[in-house]
Amino acid sequence: MDSTITTQRLKLTLLTKADLGSQEFDWVHEIRSNVQSSWWSLYGAAKTPSDTEKAMKNLILDPQKDGEEKAFRIPYLVHELPNPTTSHAGTSSTEHGHAGGAPKFIGLISLRSLSPQETTEMPHLGHASTPTTLSLELAYMFLPTSWGRGYATESISAMLGACTRVDKSYWQPWEKVYVRAIVHDENTPSQRVCEKSLMRRGRDEVGAGEEEGKMEVLDFEGGRFFIAGKWRSHHRLYVYGREIVG
């Protein structure tokens, strides 16, 4: 995957390591410990750096052992570029972006393959990779100061576009790649992001497959999680998905 992806307003940097005490770790901990950023997370906000270290296993791969199925972790740090000339909607740079200086950290987006154990129970039941199709899960978090500007859609679309352009040998032994995102039915902003980035192909993804995205609804009882300010054991989730390589 590209080590850096740049859009008109954003810079995406592939996260390959984030040792405790590093700038990369501090960025991840900043967003993982933000209560609003992690409002819809099953894991809640990180209370200590140790919590963030544990969360890293879903972001960065440990060295794989011989005989293990190939796994994927594709995390990108998202930075807002200073003073972009125009936004995606054609508005002025004073409304979108920040004035001068270095790029500003605002978010984290990632794709990851699921372990066989995860796909035996809800909400990932039926989401296992097949002999020909790799199944990836999309996740993202943004700091509240960057909400409402279209940055999530812009960065996710850019990452998916990069996935379609990478040499197919990267995905071997799989021939196709299918991406899913799981969103709570009360999380309307994320539903809109997924509708824009997963249900419809972007202009830079022409030829990535003929099918538009699909959505399924999961309604089930199970577990007890503190999500969006309250304990929940009943879950109604929207699963957005689309083939991005095939």
C-alpha positions, 0 to 999 in steps of 0.5 A, spaced: 500 500 500 502 507 498 506 509 504 502 516 503 496 518 500 494 526 499 487 529 497 486 536 496 485 537 503 488 531 507 494 527 508 494 520 509 500 516 512 500 509 513 502 507 520 507 501 520 509 502 528 507 506 534 512 504 539 510 507 546 513 514 547 513 515 539 509 521 536 505 516 532 503 512 539 501 519 542 497 521 536 493 514 536 492 515 544 490 522 543 484 519 539 483 513 542 482 516 549 477 522 546 470 520 549 467 523 543 471 520 538 470 513 541 463 514 543 460 509 538 466 504 540 465 497 543 471 498 547 470 505 549 475 510 550 482 508 552 483 510 560 491 509 560 496 508 555 496 501 556 489 501 553 491 504 547 497 499 547 492 493 547 488 496 541 494 496 537 493 489 535 487 491 531 491 496 527 498 493 527 500 486 525 505 482 529 510 478 525 506 472 522 508 465 524 509 460 518 503 456 516 498 462 519 493 465 514 495 471 511 492 477 515 492 484 513 492 491 517 492 497 513 491 503 518 492 510 516 493 516 520 489 522 517 492 529 517 489 536 515 493 540 510 494 547 512 490 552 508 488 548 502 486 552 496 478 550 496 474 544 499 471 539 496 465 543 495 468 549 493 468 553 499 474 557 501 480 555 505 478 559 511 472 555 512 476 548 511 483 547 513 487 551 518 492 557 517 499 555 516 504 551 520 504 543 519 499 538 517 494 537 523 492 530 526 485 529 526 483 522 525 485 514 524 482 510 519 483 502 518 482 496 514 483 489 517 482 482 516 478 478 521 480 472 525 476 465 524 474 466 531 471 473 530 467 470 524 463 465 528 459 470 532 455 476 531 456 481 528 461 478 524 458 472 523 458 470 515 463 475 514 469 470 513 474 470 507 473 465 502 478 461 498 477 467 493 475 473 496 478 477 502 474 480 507 476 486 510 473 491 516 473 498 515 473 502 521 475 510 523 475 515 528 476 523 528 477 528 533 471 532 534 474 539 532 474 536 525 467 533 524 462 536 519 467 537 514 467 531 510 473 529 512 471 521 513 468 520 507 474 524 503 479 520 507 476 513 506 474 514 499 482 515 498 484 509 501 479 505 498 481 508 491 489 506 493 486 499 494 484 498 487 490 501 484 495 497 488 498 491 484 494 485 485 499 481 487 499 484 494 492 481 495 494 474 493 492 468 494 485 472 494 483 474 487 477 479 490 477 484 496 470 485 499 470 491 505 464 492 510 463 497 515 458 496 521 454 502 524 449 502 529 442 504 527 443 510 531 449 513 529 446 517 523 453 521 521 457 514 520 451 511 516 452 517 511 459 516 511 458 509 509 453 511 504 457 515 500 464 511 501 462 504 500 455 504 497 457 508 491 464 508 487 468 514 487 471 517 481 478 514 482 475 507 483 472 506 476 473 499 474 473 496 481 467 492 480 461 493 477 456 492 483 454 498 487 455 497 495 450 493 499 447 494 506 444 488 511 441 489 517 443 485 524 438 485 529 440 481 535 441 480 543 448 478 545 453 481 550 453 487 554 457 493 552 457 501 554 456 504 547 454 511 546 453 513 554 449 507 556 449 499 557 446 495 551 445 488 550 440 489 544 443 491 538 441 493 531 446 494 526 447 496 519 452 493 515 455 496 509 459 492 504 462 493 497 467 489 493 473 494 491 477 489 488 475 483 483 
